[in-house]
Amino acid sequence: GLGNPGEKYVRTRHNVGFLAVEALVRRKRAGEGGEQEALDTPPAGFSERWGGMCASWETPGNGSVHVIKPQTYMNRSGKCIGAALKDLGALPKDIVTVVDDVNLPFGQIRLRAKGSAGGHNGLKDIGAILGSDAFPRLRIGVGRVPEGSDLISHVLGEFSEEEWAVMSDLVSRASDVLYHWTEGGDWE
């Protein structure tokens, strides 16, 4: 999941990728008897690896799952993802990247097996480092930039209280998709 490290970014639109993968880790921990944490509190189980924070587990019949939150800031996410793939001997098609998308209405989720960066700098950096755009991505709609605002202010801005109130459901839906994938599901 892509986002920016640090407390000041937790509730921003750009961090919806972090929120979604954290929900996946919460789901995994809850299945093991772990406690549920608040949405804006990162779950336990992450440790430093590859220039990011990583939670890992084994899935019967599907091998290792590594949930990674790059700590290199959004626009340099490729460094962390590239290091992980190299170390694991994995291919771009073996990952799924979770990102915010200003071109999708708030709350809409779009899954693609591959595609362009669509103007998203985190995806651009990953594609440049991997030398390929052929990696799955889960895009979570954060809504278009409001008139009179700019892209950076919008994605680095916090969700409104009304939007935050539905984030739990939104990231839960995204984690359902991710859980299916970690259990051996595919994108086809």
BELURFEN-V78180 format. One record per backbone hydrogen bond with DSSP energy under -1.0 kcal/mol. NH is the residue of the N-H (numbers start at 0). CO is the residue of the C=O. Records with the same first field share a line. If there is no record, write none. Layout:
BEGIN
NH: CO / CO
END
This chain:
BEGIN
1: 97
8: 5
9: 6
11: 8
12: 156
13: 154
14: 11
15: 12
18: 14
19: 15
20: 16
21: 17
22: 18
23: 19
24: 20
25: 21
26: 22
27: 23
28: 24
29: 25
30: 26
32: 29
33: 28
40: 37
46: 53
48: 51
51: 48
52: 68
53: 46
54: 66
56: 64
58: 62
61: 58
62: 58
64: 56
66: 54
68: 52
70: 50
75: 72
76: 73
80: 76
81: 77
82: 78
83: 79
84: 80
85: 81
86: 82
87: 83
88: 84
89: 84
93: 90
94: 91
96: 135
98: 137
100: 139
106: 140
107: 104
109: 138
111: 136
114: 132
119: 116
123: 119
124: 120
125: 121
126: 122
127: 123
128: 124
129: 125
130: 126
131: 126
134: 132
136: 111
137: 96
138: 109
139: 98
140: 107
141: 100
142: 103
148: 145
153: 149
154: 150
155: 151
158: 10
163: 159
164: 160
165: 162
169: 165
170: 166
171: 167
172: 168
173: 169
174: 170
175: 171
176: 172
177: 173
178: 174
179: 175
180: 176
181: 177
182: 178
183: 180
184: 179
END
